[in-house]
C-alpha cells in the first residue's frame, strides 16, 4: 500500500496549486455562460432547476453515493441550499439527468468519464487525463480540480510474495508473467493488460467480486518465481483491509481514475467552487475506501460523509 500513499501525498500537494488556476478559469467560464444563457439553462436548452438551487446526483453504487454526500456537504458549508438525488442508475443515466437540468453536479472519475466522452482517447497519466477530459466535455459542462483520491486499476500481490520475490513494481513482475496467473476483479481495467509490455500471464480469471480476487492470493507465492496477482481497484475496501502490495505503475499502464466533480456551467459561485477544491485537497484513497466499507456494512452514506466533512472542512 506504500506506493498508493506516496502517489496520494504527491497528488495532494499538486492539487492545491492546480486549484487556484482551475477555480479562476472556471469562474471566467461560468460568468460568461450565465451572462449569455442564464444559470437555469440546460445543455439542450430546456428549463432546469431554479436559480440558487443545487441538486447533487448520484448513481447506484456506494462510492457514488458517498461522494455525492461529500460534495453536497461541502456546498452546504457555503450557505447554499443543497439536496441530493441518489439511485440515478449507471453513468449514462445520471449524465442524462445532468443534461436535462434535473441535477447540478455529479461525482465522477476522470478516466472513466474521459473514455465515455472520447472512446478513442489514449491518455493514462492523471494530468494528461484531466486535460483531455476538460477538452472532451460537451458544451455547458465543466469540472473543477481532481482529488488525490482515486479508484484506478492496479495489480496486487501479498506482502509475503513481494518480499520473497522482490516485487515492488510492474517492471519487477514482467519476467514472472509467463509462469504466473492473474485473478481479476470485475471493475479492473483488463483491456490495459496488453500494454504491460512483455507480460502475458499463463492464466487470467475474472472473479465474481473484489473479495474473490483478493482471496485468490492466499498461499500464492512459489519458490520457482511463479505468483498469483490480483487485478483490483485502489478504493476497494477489500484491498484496503488485506495485507497487499500494489505494484507501482511507473509507466502509467492503467488509466488514472481520480475523483472529480462534473457540473453545469453557470450554476456555482466562487465560494462553492472553492469548497469543491477543498475536497480535492483533502480526500484520499484511504478515506474513500474506508467510507465505502462502512456503507457496504450498512451505514448511511450521509452519516459517513458527515463524519469526514466534520474532520476536514
C-alpha positions in Angstrom: 0.0 0.0 0.0 3.0 2.3 0.4 3.1 3.1 -3.3 -0.5 4.4 -3.2 0.1 6.6 -0.2 3.2 8.1 -1.9 1.1 8.9 -5.0 -1.6 10.5 -2.8 0.8 12.7 -1.0 2.2 14.0 -4.3 -1.3 14.4 -5.7 -2.5 16.3 -2.6 0.4 18.8 -2.9 -0.2 19.3 -6.6 -3.9 19.7 -6.1 -3.6 23.0 -4.1 -1.5 24.6 -6.8 -3.9 23.4 -9.6 -6.9 24.5 -7.5 -6.2 28.2 -7.8 -5.8 28.0 -11.6 -8.8 25.8 -12.0 -11.1 27.9 -9.8 -10.1 31.1 -11.7 -10.7 29.6 -15.1 -14.0 28.1 -14.1 -15.2 31.4 -12.7 -14.5 33.1 -16.0 -16.3 30.4 -18.0 -19.2 30.4 -15.5 -19.6 34.1 -15.7 -19.7 34.1 -19.5 -22.1 31.2 -19.6 -24.5 32.6 -17.1 -24.4 36.0 -18.7 -25.2 34.5 -22.1 -27.8 31.9 -21.3 -28.9 32.3 -17.7 -28.0 29.9 -14.8 -31.0 27.6 -15.3 -30.4 26.7 -19.0 -29.8 23.0 -19.6 -27.5 21.6 -22.3 -30.5 21.0 -24.6 -32.0 24.4 -23.9 -34.9 23.2 -21.7 -35.7 24.6 -18.2 -33.8 23.2 -15.3 -33.9 23.8 -11.5 -34.4 27.3 -10.2 -31.7 29.9 -9.5 -29.6 29.1 -6.4 -31.0 25.6 -6.1 -28.2 22.9 -6.1 -29.0 19.2 -6.6 -26.2 16.7 -6.4 -26.9 13.5 -8.1 -25.5 10.0 -7.5 -25.5 6.7 -9.3 -26.5 3.4 -7.7 -23.1 2.4 -6.1 -21.8 3.1 -2.6 -18.8 5.1 -4.0 -21.1 7.5 -6.0 -23.5 8.0 -3.1 -20.7 8.8 -0.6 -19.0 11.3 -3.0 -22.3 12.9 -3.7 -22.9 13.5 0.0 -19.4 14.8 0.5 -19.8 17.3 -2.4 -23.3 18.3 -1.1 -21.9 18.9 2.4 -19.1 21.0 1.1 -21.5 23.1 -0.9 -23.8 23.5 2.1 -20.9 24.9 4.1 -21.1 28.0 1.8 -24.7 28.6 2.9 -26.2 27.2 -0.3 -29.5 25.2 -0.3 -28.4 21.7 -1.5 -30.3 18.4 -1.9 -29.1 15.0 -3.1 -30.7 12.6 -5.5 -29.4 9.1 -5.2 -30.1 5.9 -7.2 -30.0 7.6 -10.6 -28.6 4.5 -12.3 -25.4 4.0 -14.3 -23.2 6.7 -15.9 -25.4 7.1 -18.9 -28.5 7.5 -16.8 -27.2 10.1 -14.3 -25.4 12.1 -17.0 -28.7 12.2 -18.8 -30.2 13.8 -15.6 -27.4 16.3 -15.6 -28.0 17.1 -19.3 -31.7 17.5 -18.6 -31.0 20.0 -15.8 -32.5 17.8 -13.1 -29.3 17.8 -11.2 -26.5 20.4 -10.9 -23.5 18.2 -10.2 -22.5 14.5 -10.1 -19.3 12.9 -8.8 -17.1 11.2 -11.3 -13.8 9.5 -12.0 -11.5 11.3 -14.6 -10.5 8.3 -16.7 -13.9 6.7 -16.9 -15.5 10.0 -17.8 -12.9 10.7 -20.5 -13.4 7.3 -22.1 -17.2 7.9 -22.1 -17.0 11.2 -23.9 -14.0 10.3 -26.1 -13.7 6.5 -26.5 -10.7 6.9 -28.8 -8.6 8.7 -26.2 -5.4 7.1 -25.1 -4.2 9.3 -22.2 -3.5 7.4 -18.9 -1.4 9.7 -16.7 -3.5 11.7 -14.3 -2.7 15.3 -15.5 -3.0 14.2 -19.1 -6.3 12.5 -18.5 -7.6 15.6 -16.7 -6.6 17.9 -19.5 -8.0 15.6 -22.2 -11.3 15.4 -20.2 -11.5 19.1 -20.0 -11.3 19.3 -23.8 -13.7 16.4 -24.4 -16.6 17.7 -22.2 -19.8 18.8 -24.0 -20.6 22.5 -24.2 -22.2 23.5 -20.9 -20.4 21.1 -18.6 -17.2 21.7 -16.6 -15.0 20.1 -13.9 -13.0 21.6 -11.1 -9.8 20.2 -9.7 -9.4 16.4 -9.2 -8.7 14.9 -5.8 -5.8 12.7 -4.8 -8.4 10.1 -4.0 -8.6 7.6 -6.9 -10.2 4.3 -7.8 -7.7 3.2 -10.6 -6.8 -0.3 -11.5 -3.7 -1.9 -10.0 -2.0 -5.3 -9.8 -1.5 -6.5 -6.3 0.4 -9.3 -4.6 0.7 -10.4 -0.9 3.3 -8.7 1.2 4.9 -12.1 1.6 5.2 -12.6 -2.1 6.5 -9.1 -2.5 9.3 -9.7 0.0 10.2 -13.2 -1.2 10.2 -12.4 -4.9 11.4 -8.8 -4.7 8.2 -7.5 -6.3 7.5 -3.8 -6.0 6.7 -2.5 -9.5 5.1 -3.8 -12.6 8.5 -4.0 -14.2 9.5 -6.4 -11.5 6.6 -8.6 -12.4 7.2 -8.9 -16.1 9.9 -11.7 -16.0 7.4 -13.8 -14.0 4.3 -13.3 -16.0 4.6 -16.4 -18.2 4.7 -18.6 -15.1 2.1 -16.7 -13.2 -1.7 -16.2 -13.2 -4.0 -13.2 -12.6 -7.3 -13.1 -10.8 -9.2 -10.0 -12.0 -11.9 -8.1 -10.1 -15.0 -7.2 -12.3 -14.1 -3.4 -12.4 -10.4 -4.0 -13.1 -9.1 -2.4 -16.4 -8.4 -5.7 -18.1 -8.1 -4.1 -21.5 -4.9 -2.4 -20.4 -3.0 -5.6 -19.7 -1.7 -5.9 -23.3 0.0 -2.6 -22.7 2.1 -4.1 -20.0 5.0 -4.9 -22.4 6.5 -8.4 -22.1 3.8 -9.6 -19.7 1.5 -12.4 -20.8 0.0 -14.4 -17.9 -0.2 -18.1 -18.1 -3.8 -17.8 -17.0 -6.3 -15.0 -16.3 -9.6 -15.4 -14.5 -12.4 -12.9 -13.9 -13.6 -13.2 -10.4 -17.1 -12.5 -9.1 -16.0 -9.5 -7.0 -13.0 -7.8 -5.3 -13.1 -10.1 -2.3 -12.8 -13.2 -4.6 -9.9 -11.6 -6.5 -8.1 -10.8 -3.2 -8.9 -14.3 -1.8 -7.2 -15.9 -4.8 -3.9 -14.6 -3.5 -3.8 -16.9 -0.4 -0.7 -19.0 -0.5 0.1 -17.7 -3.9 3.9 -17.3 -3.7 6.1 -20.1 -5.2 9.8 -20.8 -5.0 10.1 -21.1 -8.8 9.1 -17.5 -9.2 5.5 -18.1 -10.1 3.0 -15.9 -8.4 -0.8 -15.2 -8.4 -1.6 -11.5 -8.8 -4.9 -9.8 -8.2 -6.3 -7.2 -10.6 -8.1 -4.8 -8.3 -9.1 -1.2 -7.9 -7.5 1.0 -5.3 -10.6 2.3 -3.5 -11.9 -1.2 -2.8 -12.3 -1.9 0.9 -11.4 -5.5 0.3 -8.0 -4.3 -0.9 -7.5 -1.8 1.9 -8.3 -4.4 4.5 -5.8 -7.0 3.1 -2.1 -7.2 3.6 -1.2 -6.4 0.0 1.4 -4.5 -2.0 0.1 -2.6 -5.0 2.7 -2.8 -7.7 3.9 0.7 -8.7 2.7 1.6 -12.2 5.6 3.9 -13.2 4.7 3.7 -16.9 1.0 4.6 -16.3 -0.3 1.4 -17.9 -3.6 1.8 -16.1 -5.7 4.8 -16.7 -5.9 7.4 -13.9 -9.3 7.5 -12.1 -9.2 10.5 -9.8 -12.4 11.7 -8.1 -13.7 14.9 -9.8 -17.0 16.8 -9.7 -18.8 17.3 -13.0 -21.3 20.2 -13.1 -23.3 22.5 -15.2 -21.6 25.8 -16.1 -23.1 28.9 -14.5 -24.6 27.1 -11.5 -21.9 27.5 -8.9 -20.4 30.7 -7.5 -16.8 31.5 -6.3 -17.3 30.2 -2.8 -18.9 27.0 -4.0 -16.1 26.3 -6.4 -13.6 26.9 -3.6 -15.5 24.4 -1.4 -15.1 21.8 -4.1 -11.4 22.4 -4.3 -11.1 21.9 -0.5 -12.5 18.4 -1.1 -9.9 17.9 -3.8 -7.1 18.8 -1.5 -8.3 16.7 1.4 -9.9 13.5 0.2 -7.6 10.5 -0.1 -8.0 7.0 -1.5 -7.7 5.5 2.1 -10.5 7.8 3.2 -12.7 6.7 0.3 -12.0 3.0 0.8 -12.9 3.3 4.5 -16.1 5.1 3.8 -17.2 2.6 1.1 -16.6 -0.2 3.5 -18.7 1.4 6.2 -21.6 1.9 3.7 -21.4 -1.7 2.5 -21.6 -2.7 6.1 -24.9 -0.9 6.5 -24.1 2.7 7.5 -25.9 5.5 5.8 -23.9 7.3 3.2 -25.0 10.7 4.5 -23.8 9.8 8.1 -20.5 8.5 6.9 -19.9 11.6 4.7 -20.8 13.9 7.6 -18.1 12.4 9.8 -15.5 13.0 7.1 -16.8 16.6 6.4 -16.6 17.4 10.1 -13.0 16.4 10.2 -11.9 18.1 7.0 -14.0 21.2 6.4 
